[in-house]
Amino acid sequence: MNELVPLKHAGADVEAYRASTEAATLCKEIVVATSSTIQGRRYVSVEGWQAIARAHGCAAGASHVERIEGGVRAIGEVRDILTGQLVAQAEGFVGEDEPTWYGGQSRGKTLPKRADYAIRAMAQTRAMSRACRSAFAHVVVMMNAGLATTPAEEVPQEGFDRETGEIFEAVATNEPAARQKLDGPYTSKTALQGAVKALAGTLENIGDTDELNALMETRDFIELEKQAARDLPSWWETGDGLPEEFVPMIVRIERRKKDLEAAEREAAYLRT
């Protein structure tokens, strides 16, 4: 499922091209800063795709998360912020054949199954990235920053063979040295970043403060918080070295909590 609908307000082709050129300049810094490097290639993360969409006056979201045969699917959409018009739509999927999420053997290691909330969140993240790519892949090319347009969340740690598109086997990697193994449930920086991104997607779909508090008391959350604060502090709490637009996870959590509390107070007031 990949649909692209021209923006009604885009105007002539030359105006649309100019808008994309300006967007490429405006958000290049955050797209590059939040990109993921996998097997020597850099891929645009969901934060980068969202920045590109925002620069075009659009917002990305995901819905219809469901368990289907073989995994979990979500539908991503890009809509014009002012009109609500659908600009692009795409499917995100996390398959049971992915050891990173459902457990199994990967690169000589036995991985555990991830929590259901993380799997559902990654399906949504992939859906949003894929929808943004459908509409704005050309903007990434305009940046001329050596970025691949495949969403980072879809790329396995082994990377892809550039000629065949197949996943590299572990023995085929040309990495000059083994990556530093992290101490914790996430043994690489890439895996840790993926978990933080998945949590960001989960936060957006939390319905009330009880659900948020329950999430923060889970073992998965506690372990992620501990490891990210230690091994990825810029993403989790400080934002050091990242663009001003980047929002650390603890800030995201606090903002989401306040939004939920405000919504609940308003609902309680309306009931009286």
Secondary structure, 3 states (H helix, E strand, C coil): CEEECCCHHHCCHHHHHHHHHHHHHHHHHHHHHCCEEECCEEECCHHHHHHHHHHCCEEEEEEEEEEECCEEEEEEEEEECCCCCEEEEEEEEEECCCHHHHCEEECCEEECCCCHHHHHHHHHHHHHHHHHHHHHHHHHHHHCCCEECCCHHHCCCCCECCCCCCECCHHHCCCCCCCCCCCCCCCCHHHHHHHHHHHHHHHHCCCCHHHHHHHHCCHHHHHHHHHHHHHCHHHHHHCCCCCCCCCCHHHHHHHHHHHHHHHHHHHHHHHC
